[in-house]
Amino acid sequence: MRHQYRHNTINNHQKNWGRNRNTVAFASTVKLGPIMHTVLVALMITVLGLIYLTQATKAYGYDYEARDIDTKIQEISAKKTDLEVENARLTALKSIENSDVAKAMVSPKDVQSIR
């Protein structure tokens, strides 16, 4: 691969030298044809498509995680309601045992079982 450097020419009428000015310009001898341009554009479109697909699949992954969390929330809510019912039952038994009616009851003197 051969590269050529082109120097700026300085006329007496026009002085291009100054701060932050290049005095040497790079000119490549390799030129890309229309087929290579088409291949490069197709390659860039493919890369952009792959980037889009990776971002889209991340969104679907979050959807699955959200569904799993919703399922766990429903299971825990069902357990909570079961525990509330059990708590109410146990509290009712304690209130019945401490009631005046329960205190007025007497224990039986003779207990027999049938076989």
Biopython code that builds the backbone (N, CA, C, O; Angstrom):
import numpy as np
from Bio.PDB.StructureBuilder import StructureBuilder

atoms = [
    (1, "MET", "N", (0.851, -1.157, 0.000)),
    (1, "MET", "CA", (0.000, 0.000, 0.000)),
    (1, "MET", "C", (0.908, 1.234, 0.000)),
    (1, "MET", "O", (1.807, 1.359, 0.831)),
    (2, "ARG", "N", (0.665, 2.099, -0.906)),
    (2, "ARG", "CA", (1.500, 3.277, -1.048)),
    (2, "ARG", "C", (0.679, 4.520, -0.739)),
    (2, "ARG", "O", (-0.437, 4.667, -1.237)),
    (3, "HIS", "N", (1.212, 5.395, 0.062)),
    (3, "HIS", "CA", (0.531, 6.633, 0.424)),
    (3, "HIS", "C", (1.308, 7.799, -0.142)),
    (3, "HIS", "O", (2.534, 7.770, -0.257)),
    (4, "GLN", "N", (0.571, 8.803, -0.483)),
    (4, "GLN", "CA", (1.199, 10.000, -1.006)),
    (4, "GLN", "C", (0.900, 11.165, -0.068)),
    (4, "GLN", "O", (-0.181, 11.256, 0.514)),
    (5, "TYR", "N", (1.863, 12.035, 0.060)),
    (5, "TYR", "CA", (1.680, 13.247, 0.858)),
    (5, "TYR", "C", (1.756, 14.444, -0.071)),
    (5, "TYR", "O", (2.654, 14.550, -0.907)),
    (6, "ARG", "N", (0.807, 15.330, 0.090)),
    (6, "ARG", "CA", (0.746, 16.516, -0.755)),
    (6, "ARG", "C", (1.036, 17.722, 0.124)),
    (6, "ARG", "O", (0.375, 17.918, 1.143)),
    (7, "HIS", "N", (1.998, 18.514, -0.251)),
    (7, "HIS", "CA", (2.353, 19.705, 0.516)),
    (7, "HIS", "C", (1.552, 20.892, 0.014)),
    (7, "HIS", "O", (1.327, 21.041, -1.187)),
    (8, "ASN", "N", (1.124, 21.735, 0.942)),
    (8, "ASN", "CA", (0.443, 22.968, 0.557)),
    (8, "ASN", "C", (1.464, 23.907, -0.086)),
    (8, "ASN", "O", (2.591, 24.067, 0.383)),
    (9, "THR", "N", (1.032, 24.493, -1.138)),
    (9, "THR", "CA", (1.913, 25.466, -1.788)),
    (9, "THR", "C", (1.592, 26.843, -1.262)),
    (9, "THR", "O", (0.438, 27.161, -0.975)),
    (10, "ILE", "N", (2.594, 27.637, -1.141)),
    (10, "ILE", "CA", (2.430, 28.974, -0.589)),
    (10, "ILE", "C", (2.668, 29.982, -1.715)),
    (10, "ILE", "O", (3.746, 30.053, -2.304)),
    (11, "ASN", "N", (1.638, 30.742, -1.983)),
    (11, "ASN", "CA", (1.779, 31.837, -2.947)),
    (11, "ASN", "C", (2.164, 33.088, -2.192)),
    (11, "ASN", "O", (1.993, 33.185, -0.976)),
    (12, "ASN", "N", (2.673, 34.017, -2.918)),
    (12, "ASN", "CA", (2.991, 35.290, -2.281)),
    (12, "ASN", "C", (1.723, 36.017, -1.866)),
    (12, "ASN", "O", (1.721, 36.786, -0.905)),
    (13, "HIS", "N", (0.642, 35.765, -2.601)),
    (13, "HIS", "CA", (-0.613, 36.447, -2.308)),
    (13, "HIS", "C", (-1.369, 35.788, -1.153)),
    (13, "HIS", "O", (-2.151, 36.435, -0.457)),
    (14, "GLN", "N", (-1.120, 34.490, -0.964)),
    (14, "GLN", "CA", (-1.909, 33.757, 0.024)),
    (14, "GLN", "C", (-0.973, 33.002, 0.958)),
    (14, "GLN", "O", (-0.237, 32.121, 0.513)),
    (15, "LYS", "N", (-0.990, 33.328, 2.225)),
    (15, "LYS", "CA", (-0.161, 32.649, 3.215)),
    (15, "LYS", "C", (-1.081, 31.768, 4.051)),
    (15, "LYS", "O", (-1.908, 32.292, 4.797)),
    (16, "ASN", "N", (-0.960, 30.437, 3.948)),
    (16, "ASN", "CA", (-1.812, 29.502, 4.668)),
    (16, "ASN", "C", (-1.165, 29.004, 5.942)),
    (16, "ASN", "O", (-1.788, 28.263, 6.703)),
    (17, "TRP", "N", (0.061, 29.394, 6.185)),
    (17, "TRP", "CA", (0.686, 28.908, 7.408)),
    (17, "TRP", "C", (0.223, 29.751, 8.573)),
    (17, "TRP", "O", (0.118, 30.974, 8.480)),
    (18, "GLY", "N", (-0.048, 29.083, 9.654)),
    (18, "GLY", "CA", (-0.469, 29.760, 10.867)),
    (18, "GLY", "C", (-0.676, 28.716, 11.943)),
    (18, "GLY", "O", (-0.392, 27.534, 11.755)),
    (19, "ARG", "N", (-1.159, 29.163, 13.032)),
    (19, "ARG", "CA", (-1.415, 28.214, 14.110)),
    (19, "ARG", "C", (-2.523, 27.249, 13.726)),
    (19, "ARG", "O", (-3.497, 27.619, 13.069)),
    (20, "ASN", "N", (-2.350, 25.997, 14.154)),
    (20, "ASN", "CA", (-3.334, 24.938, 13.939)),
    (20, "ASN", "C", (-3.690, 24.727, 12.473)),
    (20, "ASN", "O", (-4.838, 24.419, 12.151)),
    (21, "ARG", "N", (-2.753, 24.882, 11.619)),
    (21, "ARG", "CA", (-2.945, 24.620, 10.190)),
    (21, "ARG", "C", (-2.022, 23.479, 9.784)),
    (21, "ARG", "O", (-0.842, 23.473, 10.135)),
    (22, "ASN", "N", (-2.551, 22.530, 9.056)),
    (22, "ASN", "CA", (-1.737, 21.431, 8.562)),
    (22, "ASN", "C", (-0.983, 21.873, 7.320)),
    (22, "ASN", "O", (-1.537, 22.528, 6.437)),
    (23, "THR", "N", (0.268, 21.509, 7.268)),
    (23, "THR", "CA", (1.052, 21.818, 6.074)),
    (23, "THR", "C", (1.206, 20.600, 5.198)),
    (23, "THR", "O", (1.704, 20.701, 4.077)),
    (24, "VAL", "N", (0.774, 19.414, 5.703)),
    (24, "VAL", "CA", (0.845, 18.175, 4.936)),
    (24, "VAL", "C", (-0.534, 17.541, 4.965)),
    (24, "VAL", "O", (-1.149, 17.437, 6.026)),
    (25, "ALA", "N", (-1.024, 17.116, 3.809)),
    (25, "ALA", "CA", (-2.330, 16.470, 3.717)),
    (25, "ALA", "C", (-2.131, 15.034, 3.261)),
    (25, "ALA", "O", (-1.327, 14.767, 2.367)),
    (26, "PHE", "N", (-2.866, 14.104, 3.877)),
    (26, "PHE", "CA", (-2.777, 12.692, 3.541)),
    (26, "PHE", "C", (-3.736, 12.395, 2.407)),
    (26, "PHE", "O", (-4.908, 12.766, 2.473)),
    (27, "ALA", "N", (-3.255, 11.729, 1.362)),
    (27, "ALA", "CA", (-4.097, 11.326, 0.239)),
    (27, "ALA", "C", (-3.853, 9.846, 0.000)),
    (27, "ALA", "O", (-2.749, 9.454, -0.377)),
    (28, "SER", "N", (-4.873, 9.019, 0.215)),
    (28, "SER", "CA", (-4.744, 7.584, 0.051)),
    (28, "SER", "C", (-4.838, 7.218, -1.418)),
    (28, "SER", "O", (-5.599, 7.822, -2.174)),
    (29, "THR", "N", (-4.056, 6.223, -1.814)),
    (29, "THR", "CA", (-4.110, 5.749, -3.202)),
    (29, "THR", "C", (-5.138, 4.639, -3.357)),
    (29, "THR", "O", (-5.455, 4.246, -4.480)),
    (30, "VAL", "N", (-5.669, 4.123, -2.235)),
    (30, "VAL", "CA", (-6.654, 3.046, -2.286)),
    (30, "VAL", "C", (-8.045, 3.672, -2.378)),
    (30, "VAL", "O", (-8.422, 4.477, -1.527)),
    (31, "LYS", "N", (-8.791, 3.311, -3.391)),
    (31, "LYS", "CA", (-10.144, 3.816, -3.586)),
    (31, "LYS", "C", (-11.121, 2.654, -3.473)),
    (31, "LYS", "O", (-10.849, 1.557, -3.960)),
    (32, "LEU", "N", (-12.269, 2.902, -2.823)),
    (32, "LEU", "CA", (-13.291, 1.876, -2.683)),
    (32, "LEU", "C", (-14.287, 1.990, -3.822)),
    (32, "LEU", "O", (-14.714, 3.084, -4.190)),
    (33, "GLY", "N", (-14.650, 0.830, -4.378)),
    (33, "GLY", "CA", (-15.601, 0.809, -5.483)),
    (33, "GLY", "C", (-17.027, 0.754, -4.981)),
    (33, "GLY", "O", (-17.257, 0.689, -3.774)),
    (34, "PRO", "N", (-17.984, 0.778, -5.886)),
    (34, "PRO", "CA", (-19.398, 0.773, -5.496)),
    (34, "PRO", "C", (-19.819, -0.540, -4.804)),
    (34, "PRO", "O", (-20.706, -0.532, -3.951)),
    (35, "ILE", "N", (-19.198, -1.636, -5.163)),
    (35, "ILE", "CA", (-19.542, -2.908, -4.529)),
    (35, "ILE", "C", (-19.081, -2.909, -3.078)),
    (35, "ILE", "O", (-19.808, -3.362, -2.194)),
    (36, "MET", "N", (-17.887, -2.406, -2.833)),
    (36, "MET", "CA", (-17.367, -2.350, -1.474)),
    (36, "MET", "C", (-18.196, -1.397, -0.612)),
    (36, "MET", "O", (-18.418, -1.667, 0.568)),
    (37, "HIS", "N", (-18.652, -0.292, -1.189)),
    (37, "HIS", "CA", (-19.522, 0.629, -0.452)),
    (37, "HIS", "C", (-20.829, -0.073, -0.077)),
    (37, "HIS", "O", (-21.324, 0.082, 1.040)),
    (38, "THR", "N", (-21.383, -0.845, -1.014)),
    (38, "THR", "CA", (-22.619, -1.581, -0.748)),
    (38, "THR", "C", (-22.406, -2.607, 0.359)),
    (38, "THR", "O", (-23.259, -2.766, 1.232)),
    (39, "VAL", "N", (-21.285, -3.296, 0.325)),
    (39, "VAL", "CA", (-20.977, -4.291, 1.360)),
    (39, "VAL", "C", (-20.828, -3.611, 2.716)),
    (39, "VAL", "O", (-21.322, -4.125, 3.719)),
    (40, "LEU", "N", (-20.162, -2.478, 2.761)),
    (40, "LEU", "CA", (-19.986, -1.763, 4.030)),
    (40, "LEU", "C", (-21.319, -1.270, 4.585)),
    (40, "LEU", "O", (-21.552, -1.351, 5.791)),
    (41, "VAL", "N", (-22.184, -0.766, 3.732)),
    (41, "VAL", "CA", (-23.500, -0.304, 4.181)),
    (41, "VAL", "C", (-24.319, -1.488, 4.703)),
    (41, "VAL", "O", (-24.974, -1.381, 5.740)),
    (42, "ALA", "N", (-24.281, -2.618, 3.986)),
    (42, "ALA", "CA", (-25.008, -3.804, 4.442)),
    (42, "ALA", "C", (-24.463, -4.294, 5.778)),
    (42, "ALA", "O", (-25.229, -4.726, 6.639)),
    (43, "LEU", "N", (-23.156, -4.230, 5.954)),
    (43, "LEU", "CA", (-22.541, -4.640, 7.215)),
    (43, "LEU", "C", (-22.968, -3.722, 8.361)),
    (43, "LEU", "O", (-23.253, -4.192, 9.463)),
    (44, "MET", "N", (-23.011, -2.419, 8.103)),
    (44, "MET", "CA", (-23.453, -1.485, 9.141)),
    (44, "MET", "C", (-24.917, -1.713, 9.504)),
    (44, "MET", "O", (-25.273, -1.658, 10.682)),
    (45, "ILE", "N", (-25.766, -1.967, 8.520)),
    (45, "ILE", "CA", (-27.183, -2.235, 8.784)),
    (45, "ILE", "C", (-27.333, -3.515, 9.598)),
    (45, "ILE", "O", (-28.166, -3.584, 10.502)),
    (46, "THR", "N", (-26.522, -4.537, 9.279)),
    (46, "THR", "CA", (-26.573, -5.787, 10.032)),
    (46, "THR", "C", (-26.175, -5.570, 11.485)),
    (46, "THR", "O", (-26.825, -6.088, 12.393)),
    (47, "VAL", "N", (-25.118, -4.813, 11.704)),
    (47, "VAL", "CA", (-24.672, -4.545, 13.080)),
    (47, "VAL", "C", (-25.739, -3.777, 13.846)),
    (47, "VAL", "O", (-26.018, -4.099, 15.001)),
    (48, "LEU", "N", (-26.333, -2.778, 13.230)),
    (48, "LEU", "CA", (-27.405, -2.023, 13.894)),
    (48, "LEU", "C", (-28.614, -2.913, 14.195)),
    (48, "LEU", "O", (-29.249, -2.768, 15.240)),
    (49, "GLY", "N", (-28.928, -3.829, 13.284)),
    (49, "GLY", "CA", (-30.028, -4.769, 13.520)),
    (49, "GLY", "C", (-29.744, -5.680, 14.696)),
    (49, "GLY", "O", (-30.631, -5.950, 15.506)),
    (50, "LEU", "N", (-28.510, -6.156, 14.796)),
    (50, "LEU", "CA", (-28.142, -7.010, 15.927)),
    (50, "LEU", "C", (-28.216, -6.251, 17.244)),
    (50, "LEU", "O", (-28.658, -6.798, 18.255)),
    (51, "ILE", "N", (-27.791, -5.007, 17.236)),
    (51, "ILE", "CA", (-27.888, -4.190, 18.454)),
    (51, "ILE", "C", (-29.352, -4.011, 18.843)),
    (51, "ILE", "O", (-29.694, -4.098, 20.022)),
    (52, "TYR", "N", (-30.209, -3.762, 17.870)),
    (52, "TYR", "CA", (-31.641, -3.609, 18.146)),
    (52, "TYR", "C", (-32.222, -4.896, 18.727)),
    (52, "TYR", "O", (-32.998, -4.856, 19.681)),
    (53, "LEU", "N", (-31.843, -6.044, 18.144)),
    (53, "LEU", "CA", (-32.371, -7.319, 18.637)),
    (53, "LEU", "C", (-31.936, -7.605, 20.068)),
    (53, "LEU", "O", (-32.724, -8.120, 20.861)),
    (54, "THR", "N", (-30.709, -7.283, 20.404)),
    (54, "THR", "CA", (-30.262, -7.527, 21.779)),
    (54, "THR", "C", (-31.041, -6.658, 22.757)),
    (54, "THR", "O", (-31.377, -7.110, 23.851)),
    (55, "GLN", "N", (-31.331, -5.418, 22.376)),
    (55, "GLN", "CA", (-32.107, -4.549, 23.256)),
    (55, "GLN", "C", (-33.546, -5.038, 23.382)),
    (55, "GLN", "O", (-34.130, -4.961, 24.463)),
    (56, "ALA", "N", (-34.123, -5.541, 22.292)),
    (56, "ALA", "CA", (-35.507, -6.024, 22.316)),
    (56, "ALA", "C", (-35.622, -7.283, 23.169)),
    (56, "ALA", "O", (-36.604, -7.440, 23.893)),
    (57, "THR", "N", (-34.643, -8.181, 23.100)),
    (57, "THR", "CA", (-34.713, -9.401, 23.901)),
    (57, "THR", "C", (-34.523, -9.103, 25.379)),
    (57, "THR", "O", (-35.042, -9.835, 26.221)),
    (58, "LYS", "N", (-33.791, -8.045, 25.716)),
    (58, "LYS", "CA", (-33.672, -7.664, 27.122)),
    (58, "LYS", "C", (-35.041, -7.277, 27.673)),
    (58, "LYS", "O", (-35.363, -7.609, 28.813)),
    (59, "ALA", "N", (-35.843, -6.582, 26.881)),
    (59, "ALA", "CA", (-37.174, -6.176, 27.326)),
    (59, "ALA", "C", (-38.049, -7.398, 27.583)),
    (59, "ALA", "O", (-38.798, -7.419, 28.559)),
    (60, "TYR", "N", (-37.970, -8.420, 26.724)),
    (60, "TYR", "CA", (-38.750, -9.634, 26.938)),
    (60, "TYR", "C", (-38.269, -10.369, 28.184)),
    (60, "TYR", "O", (-39.077, -10.972, 28.890)),
    (61, "GLY", "N", (-36.983, -10.331, 28.464)),
    (61, "GLY", "CA", (-36.453, -10.957, 29.673)),
    (61, "GLY", "C", (-37.024, -10.303, 30.916)),
    (61, "GLY", "O", (-37.351, -10.985, 31.888)),
    (62, "TYR", "N", (-37.146, -8.986, 30.889)),
    (62, "TYR", "CA", (-37.743, -8.284, 32.024)),
    (62, "TYR", "C", (-39.218, -8.647, 32.173)),
    (62, "TYR", "O", (-39.736, -8.681, 33.289)),
    (63, "ASP", "N", (-39.900, -8.918, 31.058)),
    (63, "ASP", "CA", (-41.300, -9.300, 31.099)),
    (63, "ASP", "C", (-41.466, -10.627, 31.840)),
    (63, "ASP", "O", (-42.377, -10.774, 32.654)),
    (64, "TYR", "N", (-40.585, -11.595, 31.558)),
    (64, "TYR", "CA", (-40.651, -12.881, 32.256)),
    (64, "TYR", "C", (-40.383, -12.714, 33.747)),
    (64, "TYR", "O", (-41.058, -13.333, 34.570)),
    (65, "GLU", "N", (-39.420, -11.897, 34.097)),
    (65, "GLU", "CA", (-39.122, -11.656, 35.513)),
    (65, "GLU", "C", (-40.314, -11.004, 36.211)),
    (65, "GLU", "O", (-40.651, -11.374, 37.336)),
    (66, "ALA", "N", (-40.946, -10.048, 35.560)),
    (66, "ALA", "CA", (-42.100, -9.364, 36.145)),
    (66, "ALA", "C", (-43.256, -10.343, 36.352)),
    (66, "ALA", "O", (-43.958, -10.269, 37.360)),
    (67, "ARG", "N", (-43.456, -11.258, 35.404)),
    (67, "ARG", "CA", (-44.524, -12.242, 35.547)),
    (67, "ARG", "C", (-44.235, -13.179, 36.723)),
    (67, "ARG", "O", (-45.147, -13.516, 37.478)),
    (68, "ASP", "N", (-42.991, -13.597, 36.885)),
    (68, "ASP", "CA", (-42.627, -14.449, 38.017)),
    (68, "ASP", "C", (-42.864, -13.730, 39.344)),
    (68, "ASP", "O", (-43.364, -14.324, 40.299)),
    (69, "ILE", "N", (-42.506, -12.463, 39.396)),
    (69, "ILE", "CA", (-42.718, -11.687, 40.623)),
    (69, "ILE", "C", (-44.206, -11.537, 40.906)),
    (69, "ILE", "O", (-44.621, -11.620, 42.062)),
    (70, "ASP", "N", (-45.021, -11.317, 39.872)),
    (70, "ASP", "CA", (-46.472, -11.220, 40.073)),
    (70, "ASP", "C", (-47.041, -12.533, 40.615)),
    (70, "ASP", "O", (-47.925, -12.520, 41.472)),
    (71, "THR", "N", (-46.536, -13.662, 40.118)),
    (71, "THR", "CA", (-46.989, -14.967, 40.606)),
    (71, "THR", "C", (-46.640, -15.143, 42.076)),
    (71, "THR", "O", (-47.457, -15.629, 42.858)),
    (72, "LYS", "N", (-45.428, -14.749, 42.453)),
    (72, "LYS", "CA", (-45.024, -14.848, 43.861)),
    (72, "LYS", "C", (-45.875, -13.952, 44.747)),
    (72, "LYS", "O", (-46.230, -14.338, 45.861)),
    (73, "ILE", "N", (-46.205, -12.763, 44.266)),
    (73, "ILE", "CA", (-47.052, -11.842, 45.030)),
    (73, "ILE", "C", (-48.426, -12.457, 45.254)),
    (73, "ILE", "O", (-48.977, -12.345, 46.350)),
    (74, "GLN", "N", (-48.993, -13.108, 44.236)),
    (74, "GLN", "CA", (-50.302, -13.738, 44.385)),
    (74, "GLN", "C", (-50.251, -14.891, 45.388)),
    (74, "GLN", "O", (-51.170, -15.064, 46.188)),
    (75, "GLU", "N", (-49.163, -15.685, 45.343)),
    (75, "GLU", "CA", (-49.036, -16.794, 46.294)),
    (75, "GLU", "C", (-48.914, -16.273, 47.724)),
    (75, "GLU", "O", (-49.535, -16.814, 48.640)),
    (76, "ILE", "N", (-48.130, -15.243, 47.911)),
    (76, "ILE", "CA", (-47.951, -14.682, 49.252)),
    (76, "ILE", "C", (-49.253, -14.044, 49.745)),
    (76, "ILE", "O", (-49.565, -14.128, 50.932)),
    (77, "SER", "N", (-50.006, -13.415, 48.859)),
    (77, "SER", "CA", (-51.296, -12.827, 49.254)),
    (77, "SER", "C", (-52.271, -13.914, 49.694)),
    (77, "SER", "O", (-53.022, -13.727, 50.651)),
    (78, "ALA", "N", (-52.261, -15.067, 48.987)),
    (78, "ALA", "CA", (-53.141, -16.175, 49.380)),
    (78, "ALA", "C", (-52.740, -16.718, 50.748)),
    (78, "ALA", "O", (-53.601, -17.027, 51.572)),
    (79, "LYS", "N", (-51.431, -16.835, 50.994)),
    (79, "LYS", "CA", (-50.968, -17.298, 52.306)),
    (79, "LYS", "C", (-51.363, -16.304, 53.398)),
    (79, "LYS", "O", (-51.709, -16.701, 54.511)),
    (80, "LYS", "N", (-51.310, -15.024, 53.078)),
    (80, "LYS", "CA", (-51.674, -13.996, 54.052)),
    (80, "LYS", "C", (-53.139, -14.114, 54.442)),
    (80, "LYS", "O", (-53.474, -14.028, 55.623)),
    (81, "THR", "N", (-54.002, -14.306, 53.476)),
    (81, "THR", "CA", (-55.423, -14.437, 53.793)),
    (81, "THR", "C", (-55.680, -15.704, 54.608)),
    (81, "THR", "O", (-56.512, -15.690, 55.515)),
    (82, "ASP", "N", (-54.976, -16.801, 54.300)),
    (82, "ASP", "CA", (-55.123, -18.025, 55.096)),
    (82, "ASP", "C", (-54.698, -17.773, 56.541)),
    (82, "ASP", "O", (-55.362, -18.224, 57.474)),
    (83, "LEU", "N", (-53.600, -17.057, 56.724)),
    (83, "LEU", "CA", (-53.128, -16.754, 58.074)),
    (83, "LEU", "C", (-54.082, -15.827, 58.812)),
    (83, "LEU", "O", (-54.246, -15.950, 60.026)),
    (84, "GLU", "N", (-54.713, -14.900, 58.097)),
    (84, "GLU", "CA", (-55.695, -14.014, 58.730)),
    (84, "GLU", "C", (-56.899, -14.809, 59.222)),
    (84, "GLU", "O", (-57.425, -14.541, 60.303)),
    (85, "VAL", "N", (-57.336, -15.789, 58.426)),
    (85, "VAL", "CA", (-58.469, -16.627, 58.823)),
    (85, "VAL", "C", (-58.080, -17.460, 60.053)),
    (85, "VAL", "O", (-58.862, -17.575, 60.997)),
    (86, "GLU", "N", (-56.889, -18.031, 60.040)),
    (86, "GLU", "CA", (-56.420, -18.826, 61.183)),
    (86, "GLU", "C", (-56.313, -17.963, 62.440)),
    (86, "GLU", "O", (-56.685, -18.397, 63.530)),
    (87, "ASN", "N", (-55.811, -16.757, 62.287)),
    (87, "ASN", "CA", (-55.708, -15.830, 63.410)),
    (87, "ASN", "C", (-57.088, -15.506, 63.978)),
    (87, "ASN", "O", (-57.273, -15.476, 65.195)),
    (88, "ALA", "N", (-58.041, -15.268, 63.103)),
    (88, "ALA", "CA", (-59.401, -14.971, 63.558)),
    (88, "ALA", "C", (-59.992, -16.169, 64.297)),
    (88, "ALA", "O", (-60.663, -15.991, 65.314)),
    (89, "ARG", "N", (-59.757, -17.383, 63.804)),
    (89, "ARG", "CA", (-60.283, -18.590, 64.455)),
    (89, "ARG", "C", (-59.676, -18.760, 65.852)),
    (89, "ARG", "O", (-60.384, -19.034, 66.821)),
    (90, "LEU", "N", (-58.341, -18.590, 65.935)),
    (90, "LEU", "CA", (-57.679, -18.751, 67.233)),
    (90, "LEU", "C", (-58.100, -17.659, 68.221)),
    (90, "LEU", "O", (-58.281, -17.924, 69.410)),
    (91, "THR", "N", (-58.250, -16.456, 67.727)),
    (91, "THR", "CA", (-58.678, -15.371, 68.604)),
    (91, "THR", "C", (-60.107, -15.608, 69.085)),
    (91, "THR", "O", (-60.442, -15.284, 70.224)),
    (92, "ALA", "N", (-60.939, -16.167, 68.228)),
    (92, "ALA", "CA", (-62.324, -16.460, 68.618)),
    (92, "ALA", "C", (-62.351, -17.530, 69.695)),
    (92, "ALA", "O", (-63.159, -17.443, 70.620)),
    (93, "LEU", "N", (-61.482, -18.547, 69.601)),
    (93, "LEU", "CA", (-61.437, -19.589, 70.628)),
    (93, "LEU", "C", (-61.025, -19.010, 71.982)),
    (93, "LEU", "O", (-61.580, -19.379, 73.016)),
    (94, "LYS", "N", (-60.057, -18.110, 71.968)),
    (94, "LYS", "CA", (-59.627, -17.489, 73.228)),
    (94, "LYS", "C", (-60.748, -16.648, 73.824)),
    (94, "LYS", "O", (-60.953, -16.662, 75.037)),
    (95, "SER", "N", (-61.460, -15.930, 73.001)),
    (95, "SER", "CA", (-62.546, -15.096, 73.524)),
    (95, "SER", "C", (-63.688, -15.959, 74.044)),
    (95, "SER", "O", (-64.361, -15.574, 75.000)),
    (96, "ILE", "N", (-63.921, -17.125, 73.431)),
    (96, "ILE", "CA", (-64.974, -18.028, 73.913)),
    (96, "ILE", "C", (-64.561, -18.625, 75.258)),
    (96, "ILE", "O", (-65.386, -18.735, 76.165)),
    (97, "GLU", "N", (-63.289, -19.013, 75.394)),
    (97, "GLU", "CA", (-62.819, -19.593, 76.650)),
    (97, "GLU", "C", (-62.905, -18.584, 77.792)),
    (97, "GLU", "O", (-63.163, -18.961, 78.935)),
    (98, "ASN", "N", (-62.694, -17.318, 77.492)),
    (98, "ASN", "CA", (-62.723, -16.287, 78.530)),
    (98, "ASN", "C", (-64.112, -15.691, 78.750)),
    (98, "ASN", "O", (-64.269, -14.777, 79.559)),
    (99, "SER", "N", (-65.114, -16.195, 78.043)),
    (99, "SER", "CA", (-66.461, -15.631, 78.180)),
    (99, "SER", "C", (-67.114, -16.113, 79.480)),
    (99, "SER", "O", (-66.666, -17.078, 80.100)),
    (100, "ASP", "N", (-68.186, -15.412, 79.874)),
    (100, "ASP", "CA", (-68.917, -15.764, 81.091)),
    (100, "ASP", "C", (-69.588, -17.123, 80.964)),
    (100, "ASP", "O", (-69.675, -17.869, 81.939)),
    (101, "VAL", "N", (-70.053, -17.441, 79.785)),
    (101, "VAL", "CA", (-70.732, -18.722, 79.567)),
    (101, "VAL", "C", (-69.751, -19.871, 79.765)),
    (101, "VAL", "O", (-70.085, -20.873, 80.396)),
    (102, "ALA", "N", (-68.546, -19.728, 79.229)),
    (102, "ALA", "CA", (-67.554, -20.791, 79.367)),
    (102, "ALA", "C", (-67.101, -20.935, 80.806)),
    (102, "ALA", "O", (-66.816, -22.045, 81.256)),
    (103, "LYS", "N", (-67.030, -19.838, 81.533)),
    (103, "LYS", "CA", (-66.622, -19.901, 82.939)),
    (103, "LYS", "C", (-67.694, -20.553, 83.814)),
    (103, "LYS", "O", (-67.379, -21.154, 84.841)),
    (104, "ALA", "N", (-68.954, -20.433, 83.410)),
    (104, "ALA", "CA", (-70.046, -21.017, 84.179)),
    (104, "ALA", "C", (-70.176, -22.514, 83.950)),
    (104, "ALA", "O", (-70.886, -23.179, 84.705)),
    (105, "MET", "N", (-69.539, -23.052, 82.969)),
    (105, "MET", "CA", (-69.626, -24.488, 82.685)),
    (105, "MET", "C", (-68.817, -25.259, 83.717)),
    (105, "MET", "O", (-67.815, -24.781, 84.249)),
    (106, "VAL", "N", (-69.292, -26.469, 83.976)),
    (106, "VAL", "CA", (-68.590, -27.340, 84.919)),
    (106, "VAL", "C", (-68.080, -28.562, 84.179)),
    (106, "VAL", "O", (-68.636, -28.954, 83.153)),
    (107, "SER", "N", (-67.040, -29.150, 84.692)),
    (107, "SER", "CA", (-66.477, -30.357, 84.077)),
    (107, "SER", "C", (-67.332, -31.565, 84.456)),
    (107, "SER", "O", (-67.843, -31.626, 85.574)),
    (108, "PRO", "N", (-67.495, -32.515, 83.558)),
    (108, "PRO", "CA", (-68.282, -33.714, 83.878)),
    (108, "PRO", "C", (-67.570, -34.566, 84.933)),
    (108, "PRO", "O", (-66.341, -34.606, 84.987)),
    (109, "LYS", "N", (-68.357, -35.244, 85.766)),
    (109, "LYS", "CA", (-67.772, -36.048, 86.832)),
    (109, "LYS", "C", (-67.412, -37.444, 86.349)),
    (109, "LYS", "O", (-66.406, -38.011, 86.773)),
    (110, "ASP", "N", (-68.223, -37.993, 85.473)),
    (110, "ASP", "CA", (-67.971, -39.345, 84.995)),
    (110, "ASP", "C", (-67.897, -39.337, 83.477)),
    (110, "ASP", "O", (-68.829, -38.911, 82.794)),
    (111, "VAL", "N", (-66.790, -39.808, 82.971)),
    (111, "VAL", "CA", (-66.590, -39.840, 81.520)),
    (111, "VAL", "C", (-66.403, -41.298, 81.121)),
    (111, "VAL", "O", (-65.540, -41.987, 81.664)),
    (112, "GLN", "N", (-67.199, -41.764, 80.184)),
    (112, "GLN", "CA", (-67.069, -43.138, 79.682)),
    (112, "GLN", "C", (-66.927, -43.082, 78.174)),
    (112, "GLN", "O", (-67.507, -42.225, 77.507)),
    (113, "SER", "N", (-66.165, -43.988, 77.663)),
    (113, "SER", "CA", (-66.004, -44.044, 76.207)),
    (113, "SER", "C", (-66.599, -45.322, 75.689)),
    (113, "SER", "O", (-66.577, -46.339, 76.382)),
    (114, "ILE", "N", (-67.116, -45.296, 74.518)),
    (114, "ILE", "CA", (-67.740, -46.455, 73.876)),
    (114, "ILE", "C", (-66.706, -47.099, 72.966)),
    (114, "ILE", "O", (-66.005, -46.449, 72.191)),
    (115, "ARG", "N", (-66.657, -48.434, 73.113)),
    (115, "ARG", "CA", (-65.688, -49.132, 72.265)),
    (115, "ARG", "C", (-66.351, -49.914, 71.209)),
    (115, "ARG", "O", (-65.679, -50.563, 70.407)),
]
sb = StructureBuilder()
sb.init_structure("model")
sb.init_model(0)
sb.init_chain("A")
sb.init_seg("    ")
for serial, (resi, resn, name, xyz) in enumerate(atoms, 1):
    if name == "N":
        sb.init_residue(resn, " ", resi, " ")
    sb.init_atom(name, np.array(xyz, "f"), 0.0, 1.0, " ", f" {name:<3s}", serial, name[0])
structure = sb.get_structure()
